[in-house]
Amino acid sequence: SFTGGGAHGGGGPILVSRSDASVFGHYYAASLRTEGFNAFTVADIATLTADLLAGYDLVILAEMPLTLEQVSLLADWVASGGNLIAMRPDPTLGGLLGLTSTEDPPVSDGYILVDTSAPAGQGIVGQTMQFHGTASRFALSGATAVAALYSDPVTATPAPAVTLRSVGGSGGQAAAFAYDLATSVVYTRQGNPDWANQERDGYPPQRSDDKYYGNAAGDPKTDWVNLDKVAIPQADEQQRLLANLIVRMTLDRKPLPRFWYFPRDEKAIVIMTGDDHGNNGTAGRWDQ
């Protein structure tokens, strides 16, 4: 049995590998718990060895630079049957991931479109979704696309956003997100950090919505969350895509414990909230 325990997890077949170079690398522990996984450990990339890797079925590799020795360790482990999910991977992982770096500029604050016919894409919304942060542009060189990279809601690029590749004859697989999923989830939920401590919507005091409000007087910008997409829980959907990859990639190893977090196996819940301001707005909000 496994326990949830602490920032470093309670142990189990999943390893989250992070480093101080990864601002939100530690956040993957929260993502795993949110998706019902508690059988994981968090460890610094500096501790990576062949013996350490041998104890895990799947590694989530946070965005970070790698040494050639670390790349070699990961490649040998995947070839022997391990499963790797790399976030905005170091270009030196390209051969393992089946990706080739391109000279095209990266895409910042773009969109992805998940292939819902792919096993890992099943149950994910079939519309473009925003991500926040920067996505590298790769060309497929042995991998298959799980999601496509878009520069805006309707303009596809030739590059993939999420990929998967089978490696060797022992069931090894290597997946990649072209962007750092943790960064995107944090920024989607908490707003634009560059707009912190700004009164942007013209209605004092400063509130959480100011970090999402684009059309500020004297500083007009695009809204942080595209209101045409606001009905899609975009951070949750992309986190669920990670969960789908984890489940699919480890099916051949062992059953993976996973807790569900809504009552009666419901797929989603809606939490009704409102801010009355003493003008009887709550009843109208509930009626709406």
BAFI-3210 file (N, C-alpha, C; in Angstrom, 3 decimals, decimal comma, padded with zeros to 6 digits):
// residues 288
n [1|2|3|4|5|6|7|8|9|10|11|12|13|14|15|16|17|18|19|20|21|22|23|24|25|26|27|28|29|30|31|32|33|34|35|36|37|38|39|40|41|42|43|44|45|46|47|48|49|50|51|52|53|54|55|56|57|58|59|60|61|62|63|64|65|66|67|68|69|70|71|72|73|74|75|76|77|78|79|80|81|82|83|84|85|86|87|88|89|90|91|92|93|94|95|96|97|98|99|100|101|102|103|104|105|106|107|108|109|110|111|112|113|114|115|116|117|118|119|120|121|122|123|124|125|126|127|128|129|130|131|132|133|134|135|136|137|138|139|140|141|142|143|144|145|146|147|148|149|150|151|152|153|154|155|156|157|158|159|160|161|162|163|164|165|166|167|168|169|170|171|172|173|174|175|176|177|178|179|180|181|182|183|184|185|186|187|188|189|190|191|192|193|194|195|196|197|198|199|200|201|202|203|204|205|206|207|208|209|210|211|212|213|214|215|216|217|218|219|220|221|222|223|224|225|226|227|228|229|230|231|232|233|234|235|236|237|238|239|240|241|242|243|244|245|246|247|248|249|250|251|252|253|254|255|256|257|258|259|260|261|262|263|264|265|266|267|268|269|270|271|272|273|274|275|276|277|278|279|280|281|282|283|284|285|286|287|288]
n.u [000,851|000,313|000,995|-000,147|001,693|003,358|005,600|007,259|005,967|004,531|005,835|006,101|005,312|005,791|007,988|008,750|010,891|012,817|014,388|016,336|016,404|013,953|011,175|008,499|008,652|008,216|005,506|004,253|003,729|001,433|-000,270|-000,458|-001,706|-004,117|-005,226|-005,758|-003,675|-001,458|000,760|003,671|006,986|009,026|012,021|015,267|016,938|019,650|020,025|019,665|020,162|021,082|020,307|018,387|016,402|015,614|013,764|011,318|008,322|007,489|008,578|008,163|009,483|010,484|010,679|013,944|017,507|019,687|022,387|024,649|025,156|022,899|020,921|021,679|021,306|018,489|017,689|018,648|017,158|014,482|014,634|014,810|012,293|011,118|009,020|008,703|007,798|008,335|008,675|008,549|011,038|014,617|016,645|018,521|017,263|015,920|016,400|015,615|012,943|011,880|011,846|012,718|014,565|013,618|014,219|012,259|010,599|009,727|006,410|004,470|002,136|000,086|-002,057|-003,468|-004,554|-006,127|-005,850|-008,574|-009,119|-006,950|-005,664|-004,819|-006,085|-008,762|-011,872|-011,071|-011,619|-012,551|-011,674|-009,702|-007,419|-006,172|-002,737|-000,397|002,764|005,756|006,155|008,206|009,137|008,970|009,830|008,249|009,917|009,786|008,118|004,589|001,881|-000,017|-001,330|-001,837|000,048|-000,971|-000,881|-002,751|-006,300|-007,317|-005,325|-003,244|000,018|002,833|003,929|003,997|002,162|001,941|003,396|004,041|006,002|006,949|009,541|012,163|012,053|010,839|008,587|008,948|008,213|008,139|007,108|006,199|005,599|005,394|005,444|005,715|003,748|003,084|003,710|001,823|-000,622|-000,509|-000,327|-002,674|-004,609|-003,970|-003,555|-002,049|001,243|002,638|000,797|000,366|-000,486|-001,698|-004,270|-006,570|-009,142|-010,568|-012,195|-011,795|-011,317|-008,018|-008,367|-008,632|-009,481|-008,224|-005,800|-006,471|-007,688|-007,690|-008,215|-007,185|-007,198|-005,025|-003,280|-003,971|-004,564|-004,758|-007,278|-006,411|-007,467|-009,094|-012,283|-014,008|-013,339|-013,956|-015,797|-014,602|-012,808|-009,789|-007,199|-007,662|-008,420|-006,053|-004,374|-005,686|-005,151|-002,441|-002,801|-004,192|-002,170|-000,347|-001,808|-002,253|000,357|001,441|000,030|000,988|002,624|001,897|-001,079|-002,249|-002,778|-005,520|-007,363|-010,729|-012,332|-014,761|-018,116|-020,104|-018,982|-019,212|-018,496|-017,910|-018,218|-020,043|-019,306|-021,107|-020,716|-020,702|-020,727|-022,166|-022,285|-024,130|-026,411|-028,431|-027,637|-027,134|-029,366|-030,180|-027,937|-027,979|-030,426|-029,774]
n.v [-001,190|002,364|005,637|009,088|010,937|013,975|016,402|015,026|012,792|009,462|007,213|004,556|003,427|005,639|008,220|011,547|013,690|016,415|019,691|022,448|024,212|024,109|025,884|025,317|022,614|021,047|021,095|019,042|017,017|017,951|017,969|015,227|014,276|015,673|014,385|011,974|010,201|008,693|007,181|007,824|009,296|012,134|013,392|014,888|015,681|015,335|013,071|010,989|007,738|004,570|002,481|003,760|004,400|001,850|001,083|002,133|002,519|004,584|007,808|011,219|013,924|017,008|020,297|021,024|021,532|018,924|016,671|014,846|012,375|011,968|011,889|009,546|007,647|007,766|006,991|004,344|003,174|003,505|001,978|-000,494|-000,949|001,078|004,001|007,251|010,623|013,674|017,111|020,010|019,265|018,944|019,529|017,503|015,153|014,464|012,288|010,019|010,646|010,747|013,112|016,067|019,004|022,242|025,223|027,029|029,695|029,563|028,995|031,162|031,291|029,880|027,503|024,192|021,255|018,371|015,045|013,296|010,760|009,264|006,880|008,074|010,486|010,139|011,119|013,695|017,171|018,067|020,498|023,454|024,398|026,744|027,259|028,411|029,955|028,804|027,054|024,695|024,171|021,232|018,705|015,739|012,703|009,875|009,724|009,887|012,201|013,292|015,552|018,604|021,594|024,911|028,277|030,220|030,303|029,103|028,568|026,225|024,911|023,265|021,753|019,377|019,290|017,507|014,334|010,812|007,892|004,574|002,557|000,362|-003,234|-003,990|-002,843|-000,174|003,358|006,727|009,920|013,345|016,715|019,684|022,063|023,380|021,749|022,136|024,861|026,034|025,198|026,389|029,144|029,475|029,124|031,021|033,455|036,183|036,666|039,002|040,961|041,286|043,015|045,138|047,449|046,727|046,418|048,662|048,825|049,320|047,445|045,966|042,785|039,228|038,990|041,009|040,077|038,757|040,445|041,975|044,427|046,918|050,327|052,402|050,325|048,279|044,901|041,472|039,463|037,334|034,770|033,362|034,285|032,969|030,406|029,869|028,140|025,714|023,709|024,333|023,999|021,755|019,858|019,526|018,602|016,242|014,962|014,365|012,507|010,510|009,665|008,596|006,409|004,858|004,327|002,783|000,449|-002,078|-002,819|-002,830|-002,845|000,409|002,300|004,510|007,236|008,396|011,589|012,858|012,613|009,607|008,695|010,760|012,737|015,423|018,482|021,427|024,365|026,721|030,149|033,524|037,136|039,225|041,963|043,256|043,927|042,214|040,410|037,688|035,946|036,397|035,470|032,743|032,061|032,510]
n.w [000,000|-000,467|000,762|000,939|001,769|002,435|000,815|-000,871|-001,685|-001,201|-002,006|-004,464|-007,851|-009,526|-010,417|-009,830|-011,281|-010,565|-010,556|-009,229|-011,285|-012,399|-012,161|-011,433|-011,010|-008,732|-008,575|-009,885|-008,115|-006,803|-009,003|-009,580|-007,234|-007,457|-009,629|-008,535|-008,030|-005,779|-005,534|-005,683|-005,868|-005,218|-006,467|-006,669|-009,732|-009,541|-008,079|-009,751|-010,843|-012,354|-010,682|-009,088|-011,017|-011,746|-009,882|-010,572|-012,580|-014,190|-015,115|-014,516|-015,969|-015,102|-016,641|-017,577|-017,958|-019,152|-018,489|-020,640|-019,545|-017,917|-019,889|-021,202|-019,152|-018,852|-021,442|-021,615|-019,586|-020,492|-022,840|-021,715|-020,836|-019,317|-018,682|-019,832|-019,297|-020,525|-019,826|-021,745|-023,216|-022,875|-025,706|-026,128|-025,554|-027,796|-029,605|-028,098|-027,611|-030,136|-031,592|-033,423|-033,148|-034,354|-036,319|-036,054|-034,342|-030,830|-029,464|-027,649|-025,023|-026,422|-028,058|-027,798|-029,548|-028,865|-030,014|-030,079|-030,855|-030,286|-027,929|-025,435|-025,633|-025,327|-024,043|-023,571|-024,249|-027,555|-028,676|-029,355|-026,804|-024,441|-023,512|-021,074|-020,978|-022,608|-025,618|-027,175|-030,592|-032,333|-034,747|-035,848|-035,476|-035,483|-033,324|-032,459|-032,792|-030,080|-029,446|-031,194|-031,898|-031,682|-032,826|-032,322|-031,521|-033,859|-035,698|-036,840|-036,218|-037,807|-035,836|-033,087|-029,961|-027,862|-027,546|-028,298|-028,117|-028,897|-027,579|-028,181|-027,487|-025,141|-024,145|-023,491|-023,356|-024,525|-023,837|-024,551|-023,573|-025,313|-024,018|-020,648|-018,550|-015,829|-015,325|-017,034|-015,894|-013,331|-014,004|-015,491|-013,544|-011,603|-012,815|-014,734|-013,922|-014,423|-014,112|-011,479|-008,469|-009,746|-010,514|-012,656|-013,758|-013,175|-010,974|-007,842|-004,762|-005,482|-006,893|-007,448|-010,084|-011,464|-012,401|-014,629|-016,336|-019,364|-020,825|-019,694|-018,618|-020,342|-020,705|-022,716|-023,285|-024,422|-022,947|-020,212|-020,035|-022,667|-023,329|-024,996|-024,556|-021,988|-020,900|-020,918|-018,752|-018,780|-017,629|-016,020|-017,949|-019,421|-017,444|-016,967|-019,354|-018,974|-016,898|-018,288|-020,042|-018,183|-017,139|-019,473|-020,334|-018,328|-018,248|-018,924|-016,868|-013,972|-011,892|-011,198|-008,410|-007,988|-006,917|-006,914|-006,975|-006,907|-005,706|-006,020|-008,407|-010,225|-013,150|-013,194|-011,283|-010,351|-008,714|-007,162|-006,880|-005,590|-005,319|-003,277|-002,539|-000,975|-002,403|-003,081|-005,038|-005,041|-005,261|-007,891|-009,266|-008,653|-009,843|-012,501]
ca.u [000,000|001,048|000,340|000,025|002,624|004,396|005,931|008,019|005,148|004,561|006,465|005,307|005,965|005,982|009,016|008,785|012,265|012,818|015,644|016,165|016,229|012,550|010,445|007,295|008,827|007,623|004,047|003,705|003,180|000,054|-001,037|-000,740|-002,737|-005,376|-005,755|-006,050|-002,511|-000,633|001,862|004,775|008,063|009,668|013,461|016,057|017,620|021,026|020,061|019,313|021,111|020,443|019,670|017,180|015,404|015,146|012,667|010,124|007,710|007,267|009,218|007,760|010,690|010,166|011,504|015,269|018,627|020,209|023,724|024,649|025,073|021,499|020,197|022,035|020,621|017,063|017,525|018,842|016,031|013,304|014,858|014,606|010,886|010,615|008,116|009,148|007,015|009,240|008,032|009,376|012,282|015,936|016,828|019,343|016,371|015,185|016,512|014,794|011,532|011,439|011,593|013,846|014,423|013,516|014,653|011,078|010,544|008,754|005,063|004,163|000,709|-000,655|-003,175|-003,259|-005,750|-005,877|-006,414|-009,465|-009,166|-005,803|-006,053|-004,627|-006,936|-010,172|-012,504|-010,611|-012,400|-012,052|-011,538|-008,413|-007,319|-005,022|-001,722|000,416|004,173|006,413|006,245|009,214|008,629|009,693|009,312|008,143|010,983|009,583|007,002|003,283|001,293|-001,220|-001,982|-001,181|000,366|-001,629|-000,393|-003,929|-007,365|-007,703|-004,187|-002,361|001,404|003,215|004,578|003,128|002,161|002,146|003,785|004,280|006,804|007,356|010,998|012,703|011,155|010,447|007,421|009,272|007,542|008,622|006,136|006,698|004,801|006,274|005,428|005,739|002,361|002,913|003,668|000,551|-001,709|-000,400|-000,656|-004,085|-005,443|-003,626|-003,516|-000,792|002,081|003,071|-000,264|000,207|-000,489|-002,234|-005,719|-006,739|-010,527|-011,171|-013,096|-011,040|-009,884|-007,417|-008,912|-008,010|-009,829|-007,328|-004,716|-007,028|-008,383|-006,788|-008,495|-006,946|-006,986|-003,622|-002,480|-004,876|-003,981|-005,714|-007,627|-005,523|-008,222|-009,982|-013,632|-014,658|-012,948|-014,089|-016,626|-013,742|-011,849|-008,622|-006,113|-008,050|-008,396|-004,666|-003,879|-006,297|-004,392|-001,280|-003,269|-004,471|-000,893|000,199|-002,569|-002,013|001,753|001,812|-000,894|001,690|003,533|001,152|-002,216|-001,818|-003,855|-005,983|-008,562|-011,624|-012,477|-016,120|-019,026|-020,933|-018,289|-019,568|-017,372|-017,612|-019,123|-020,046|-019,393|-021,734|-020,209|-021,159|-020,284|-023,453|-022,121|-025,261|-027,475|-029,319|-027,191|-026,971|-030,533|-030,141|-026,873|-028,451|-031,460|-029,085]
ca.v [000,000|003,612|006,763|010,332|011,617|014,987|017,019|014,103|011,643|008,336|006,057|003,843|003,204|006,869|009,140|012,907|014,154|017,871|020,341|023,849|024,962|023,986|026,744|024,647|021,174|020,408|021,155|017,797|016,254|018,418|017,507|013,808|014,111|016,175|013,364|010,749|009,332|008,961|006,223|008,494|009,899|013,285|013,377|015,806|015,056|015,027|011,737|010,000|006,665|003,394|001,737|004,476|004,239|000,460|000,911|002,869|002,178|005,794|009,034|012,525|014,747|018,431|021,067|021,298|021,089|017,620|016,301|013,690|011,184|011,804|011,447|008,146|006,860|007,700|006,229|002,922|002,730|003,383|000,846|-001,734|-001,075|002,206|004,959|008,617|011,775|014,819|018,404|020,891|018,516|019,350|019,000|016,293|014,005|014,318|010,947|009,119|011,022|010,725|014,496|016,828|020,443|023,047|026,612|027,880|030,291|028,928|029,559|031,597|031,445|029,392|026,581|022,818|020,504|016,970|014,028|012,542|009,375|008,582|006,318|009,018|011,649|009,812|011,826|015,084|018,021|018,112|021,884|024,014|024,876|027,608|026,984|029,572|029,601|028,731|025,719|024,488|023,563|020,045|017,916|014,326|011,886|008,575|009,826|010,240|013,349|013,132|016,864|019,524|022,921|026,010|029,599|030,921|029,305|028,462|028,435|025,118|024,902|021,897|021,115|018,731|019,811|016,343|013,215|009,519|006,993|003,283|002,431|-000,960|-004,385|-004,363|-002,067|001,191|004,439|008,070|010,955|014,708|017,925|020,718|023,151|022,892|021,657|022,719|026,315|026,399|025,004|027,419|030,463|029,499|029,210|032,147|034,691|036,663|037,210|040,361|041,889|041,304|044,322|046,166|047,660|046,706|046,450|049,957|048,726|048,996|047,229|044,927|041,459|038,191|039,141|041,969|039,340|038,158|041,494|042,492|045,761|047,926|051,681|052,720|049,124|047,279|043,621|040,384|038,829|036,215|033,586|033,608|034,061|031,989|029,086|029,863|027,006|024,526|023,750|024,027|023,447|020,406|018,974|019,213|017,753|014,932|014,352|013,759|011,313|009,483|009,117|007,769|005,157|004,069|003,931|001,813|-000,687|-003,360|-003,033|-003,289|-001,968|001,659|002,829|005,860|007,606|009,343|012,685|013,368|011,582|008,770|008,554|011,840|013,187|016,839|019,198|022,878|025,041|028,016|031,208|034,854|038,232|039,912|043,403|043,819|044,435|041,092|039,790|036,230|035,240|036,473|034,599|031,362|031,868|032,428]
ca.w [000,000|-000,533|001,428|000,203|002,560|002,305|-000,476|-001,707|-002,007|-000,277|-002,622|-005,450|-009,139|-010,298|-009,926|-010,345|-011,223|-010,659|-010,196|-008,871|-012,528|-012,777|-011,220|-010,946|-011,082|-007,563|-008,663|-010,431|-006,993|-006,635|-010,165|-009,415|-006,205|-007,997|-010,530|-007,803|-007,875|-004,599|-005,524|-006,356|-005,101|-005,850|-006,196|-007,479|-010,859|-009,149|-007,468|-010,770|-011,141|-012,935|-009,592|-008,708|-012,068|-011,783|-008,951|-011,009|-013,865|-014,978|-014,638|-015,030|-015,956|-015,186|-017,581|-017,018|-018,786|-018,769|-018,930|-021,527|-018,701|-017,527|-021,082|-021,423|-018,124|-019,186|-022,672|-021,308|-018,757|-021,355|-023,732|-020,959|-020,474|-018,544|-019,324|-019,553|-019,759|-020,387|-019,981|-022,552|-023,027|-023,350|-027,070|-026,148|-025,432|-029,043|-030,160|-027,303|-027,724|-031,523|-031,981|-033,943|-032,946|-035,569|-036,156|-035,901|-033,003|-029,934|-029,369|-026,295|-024,701|-027,576|-027,888|-028,245|-029,938|-028,556|-030,901|-029,206|-031,305|-029,695|-026,623|-024,336|-025,838|-025,142|-022,939|-023,518|-025,136|-028,924|-029,104|-028,947|-025,417|-024,164|-022,502|-020,728|-020,982|-023,913|-026,210|-028,208|-031,825|-032,757|-035,858|-035,505|-036,047|-034,865|-032,381|-033,001|-032,101|-029,268|-029,547|-032,128|-031,383|-032,392|-032,444|-031,827|-031,411|-035,119|-036,609|-036,483|-036,670|-038,152|-034,686|-032,099|-028,593|-026,999|-028,405|-027,671|-028,943|-028,358|-027,627|-027,904|-027,523|-023,781|-023,730|-023,105|-024,077|-024,200|-024,187|-024,333|-023,714|-025,863|-023,049|-019,278|-018,115|-014,495|-015,489|-017,652|-014,935|-012,289|-014,554|-015,874|-012,346|-010,742|-013,575|-015,302|-012,844|-014,753|-013,735|-010,023|-007,793|-010,633|-010,552|-014,105|-014,231|-012,874|-009,825|-006,629|-004,575|-006,306|-006,642|-008,289|-011,504|-012,109|-013,053|-015,846|-017,098|-020,382|-021,362|-018,661|-019,113|-020,527|-020,957|-023,293|-023,642|-024,566|-021,682|-019,886|-020,444|-023,789|-022,839|-025,859|-024,062|-020,534|-020,491|-020,860|-017,632|-019,608|-016,809|-015,619|-019,118|-019,777|-016,368|-017,207|-020,449|-018,328|-016,185|-019,291|-020,495|-017,117|-017,076|-020,687|-020,463|-017,294|-018,247|-019,071|-015,740|-012,798|-011,600|-010,577|-007,568|-008,317|-006,179|-007,561|-006,025|-006,892|-005,184|-006,905|-009,700|-011,142|-013,960|-012,945|-010,393|-010,477|-007,422|-007,365|-006,018|-005,950|-004,450|-003,217|-002,366|-000,243|-003,288|-003,429|-006,289|-004,942|-005,804|-009,350|-009,763|-008,578|-010,861|-013,782]
c.u [000,886|000,273|000,638|001,240|003,516|004,702|006,627|007,241|005,343|005,212|005,528|006,010|006,204|007,056|008,844|010,211|012,289|014,218|015,350|015,996|014,777|011,697|009,258|007,424|008,197|006,112|003,452|003,202|001,726|-000,821|-001,404|-001,821|-004,099|-006,032|-005,904|-004,892|-001,774|000,586|003,062|005,798|008,609|011,145|014,163|016,789|019,053|021,147|019,832|020,457|020,347|019,714|018,383|016,079|014,810|013,956|011,361|009,640|007,607|007,955|008,568|008,953|010,299|011,087|012,832|016,331|019,165|021,656|023,614|024,567|023,629|020,641|020,452|021,343|019,142|016,829|017,670|017,663|014,766|013,455|014,626|013,182|010,321|009,749|008,479|008,151|007,855|008,493|008,988|010,823|013,519|016,136|017,668|018,516|015,668|015,233|015,648|013,312|010,992|011,075|012,880|013,590|014,367|014,024|013,471|011,024|009,521|007,417|004,786|002,668|-000,152|-001,781|-002,742|-004,604|-005,432|-006,546|-007,268|-009,652|-007,985|-006,212|-005,914|-005,532|-008,401|-010,722|-012,071|-011,397|-011,736|-012,019|-010,166|-008,513|-006,075|-003,995|-000,978|001,855|004,676|006,519|007,345|008,567|009,554|009,058|009,278|009,228|010,956|008,462|005,700|002,696|000,046|-002,025|-001,153|-000,984|-000,251|-001,035|-001,515|-005,076|-007,661|-006,533|-003,237|-000,951|001,735|003,728|003,562|003,211|002,418|002,416|003,990|005,041|007,061|008,848|011,397|011,646|010,654|009,287|007,712|008,567|008,095|007,639|006,735|005,565|005,755|006,362|005,470|004,331|002,150|002,827|002,316|-000,600|-001,689|-000,834|-002,113|-004,956|-005,185|-003,503|-002,112|000,086|002,569|002,023|-000,509|000,293|-000,910|-003,748|-006,087|-008,198|-011,248|-012,116|-012,293|-011,920|-009,330|-007,961|-008,282|-008,312|-008,911|-006,189|-005,188|-007,552|-007,419|-006,975|-008,365|-006,730|-005,493|-002,730|-003,368|-004,120|-005,112|-006,014|-006,763|-006,164|-009,196|-011,409|-014,432|-014,365|-013,281|-014,962|-015,833|-012,821|-010,459|-007,455|-006,426|-007,973|-006,967|-003,996|-004,443|-005,615|-003,128|-001,689|-003,568|-003,190|-000,301|-000,487|-002,250|-000,594|002,159|000,933|-000,171|002,582|002,803|-000,063|-001,737|-002,954|-004,219|-007,294|-009,416|-012,069|-013,841|-017,043|-019,760|-020,313|-018,705|-018,329|-016,977|-018,596|-019,023|-020,209|-019,935|-021,170|-020,779|-020,649|-021,437|-023,328|-023,317|-026,378|-028,345|-028,934|-027,153|-028,152|-030,539|-029,096|-027,331|-029,533|-030,814|-028,437]
c.v [001,239|004,683|008,034|011,120|012,744|015,429|016,057|012,840|010,512|007,105|005,357|003,813|004,448|007,721|010,489|013,418|015,655|018,389|021,777|024,721|024,953|024,728|026,014|023,125|020,435|020,303|019,866|016,872|016,648|017,950|016,041|013,580|014,577|015,141|012,001|009,788|009,684|008,052|006,802|008,980|011,077|013,270|014,350|015,050|014,655|013,634|010,627|009,017|005,519|002,594|002,415|004,240|002,833|000,217|001,553|002,397|003,387|006,976|010,234|013,443|016,199|019,119|021,419|020,928|019,765|017,475|015,101|012,390|010,921|011,346|009,972|007,231|006,669|006,849|004,734|002,367|002,556|002,188|-000,485|-001,872|000,059|003,138|006,367|009,622|013,012|016,108|019,401|020,382|019,225|018,749|017,728|015,024|013,675|012,911|009,953|009,377|010,914|012,097|015,130|018,300|021,155|024,448|027,567|028,443|029,577|029,657|029,903|031,794|031,058|028,456|025,179|022,238|019,028|016,083|013,105|011,106|008,573|008,034|007,309|010,234|011,390|010,492|013,265|015,907|018,111|019,514|022,394|024,564|025,739|026,908|028,285|029,125|029,517|027,286|025,694|023,860|022,423|019,493|016,463|013,543|010,512|008,563|010,075|011,368|012,922|014,429|017,742|020,880|023,978|027,327|030,502|029,924|028,535|028,166|027,351|025,389|023,476|021,096|020,425|019,439|018,709|015,148|011,952|008,644|005,694|003,104|000,999|-002,047|-004,818|-003,546|-000,650|002,218|005,779|009,098|012,327|015,711|018,998|021,934|022,548|022,918|022,320|024,236|026,754|026,276|026,097|028,776|030,561|029,733|030,477|033,465|035,075|037,263|038,618|041,401|041,903|042,733|045,460|046,242|047,799|046,861|047,743|049,937|048,331|048,220|046,206|043,567|040,477|038,398|040,137|041,270|038,609|039,208|042,159|043,959|046,838|049,295|051,969|051,531|048,026|046,047|042,621|039,796|037,586|034,877|034,006|033,274|033,135|030,561|028,900|028,709|025,705|024,654|023,371|023,447|022,016|019,429|018,575|018,375|016,344|014,216|013,695|012,478|010,179|008,836|008,188|006,407|004,277|003,523|002,867|000,574|-002,023|-003,681|-003,585|-002,390|-000,744|002,219|004,249|006,120|008,549|010,362|013,347|012,258|010,851|008,599|009,615|012,308|014,625|017,386|020,681|023,463|026,438|029,020|032,545|035,874|039,226|041,422|044,047|044,328|043,310|040,432|038,272|035,498|035,251|035,572|033,141|031,099|031,723|031,053]
c.w [000,000|000,224|000,674|000,598|002,140|000,898|-001,415|-002,033|-001,025|-000,841|-003,581|-006,785|-009,992|-009,615|-010,607|-010,167|-011,502|-010,379|-009,811|-010,107|-012,999|-011,767|-010,610|-010,977|-009,921|-007,672|-009,216|-009,325|-006,755|-007,790|-010,026|-008,368|-006,709|-008,896|-009,860|-007,637|-006,581|-004,541|-006,271|-005,343|-005,894|-005,466|-007,130|-008,573|-010,500|-008,547|-008,488|-011,007|-011,778|-011,862|-009,150|-009,740|-012,092|-010,860|-009,372|-012,374|-014,779|-014,306|-015,309|-014,856|-016,141|-016,193|-016,920|-018,046|-018,252|-019,220|-019,859|-020,729|-018,278|-018,704|-021,337|-020,415|-018,468|-020,427|-022,411|-020,516|-019,596|-022,283|-023,031|-020,446|-019,650|-019,368|-018,872|-020,107|-019,477|-020,692|-020,635|-022,558|-023,540|-024,744|-027,130|-025,963|-026,742|-029,615|-029,427|-027,516|-029,137|-032,036|-032,487|-033,711|-034,291|-035,276|-036,021|-034,487|-032,132|-029,958|-027,915|-026,130|-025,892|-027,177|-028,293|-028,666|-029,780|-029,596|-030,043|-029,668|-030,775|-028,329|-025,478|-024,449|-025,605|-023,891|-022,788|-024,537|-026,512|-029,492|-028,687|-027,527|-025,269|-023,289|-022,242|-020,520|-022,413|-024,365|-027,259|-029,432|-032,233|-034,024|-035,421|-036,236|-035,388|-033,854|-033,135|-032,163|-031,340|-029,276|-030,470|-031,472|-032,283|-031,902|-031,944|-031,871|-032,693|-036,047|-036,120|-036,968|-037,102|-036,957|-033,778|-030,753|-027,575|-027,908|-027,583|-028,644|-028,202|-028,579|-027,298|-027,914|-026,172|-023,254|-023,298|-023,967|-023,597|-024,729|-023,884|-024,442|-024,233|-024,958|-021,650|-018,713|-016,755|-014,562|-016,028|-016,664|-013,869|-012,836|-014,993|-014,656|-011,534|-011,482|-014,014|-014,194|-013,130|-014,381|-012,229|-009,498|-008,718|-010,484|-012,034|-014,560|-013,887|-011,700|-008,593|-005,655|-005,554|-005,874|-007,609|-009,766|-012,220|-012,841|-014,306|-016,818|-018,076|-020,710|-020,292|-019,291|-019,186|-020,797|-021,544|-023,761|-023,886|-023,192|-021,467|-020,224|-021,524|-023,371|-023,747|-025,395|-022,584|-020,046|-020,406|-019,644|-018,154|-018,806|-016,405|-016,788|-019,482|-018,695|-016,512|-018,366|-019,908|-017,617|-017,163|-019,799|-019,441|-017,091|-018,271|-020,741|-019,448|-017,279|-018,271|-017,878|-014,523|-012,606|-010,825|-009,729|-007,966|-007,593|-007,032|-006,530|-006,058|-006,382|-006,293|-008,299|-010,712|-011,888|-013,670|-011,920|-010,705|-009,078|-007,670|-006,370|-006,457|-004,946|-004,395|-003,179|-001,670|-001,123|-003,833|-004,754|-006,251|-005,558|-007,320|-009,944|-009,753|-009,630|-012,243|-013,963]
res [s|f|t|g|g|g|a|h|g|g|g|g|p|i|l|v|s|r|s|d|a|s|v|f|g|h|y|y|a|a|s|l|r|t|e|g|f|n|a|f|t|v|a|d|i|a|t|l|t|a|d|l|l|a|g|y|d|l|v|i|l|a|e|m|p|l|t|l|e|q|v|s|l|l|a|d|w|v|a|s|g|g|n|l|i|a|m|r|p|d|p|t|l|g|g|l|l|g|l|t|s|t|e|d|p|p|v|s|d|g|y|i|l|v|d|t|s|a|p|a|g|q|g|i|v|g|q|t|m|q|f|h|g|t|a|s|r|f|a|l|s|g|a|t|a|v|a|a|l|y|s|d|p|v|t|a|t|p|a|p|a|v|t|l|r|s|v|g|g|s|g|g|q|a|a|a|f|a|y|d|l|a|t|s|v|v|y|t|r|q|g|n|p|d|w|a|n|q|e|r|d|g|y|p|p|q|r|s|d|d|k|y|y|g|n|a|a|g|d|p|k|t|d|w|v|n|l|d|k|v|a|i|p|q|a|d|e|q|q|r|l|l|a|n|l|i|v|r|m|t|l|d|r|k|p|l|p|r|f|w|y|f|p|r|d|e|k|a|i|v|i|m|t|g|d|d|h|g|n|n|g|t|a|g|r|w|d|q]
***
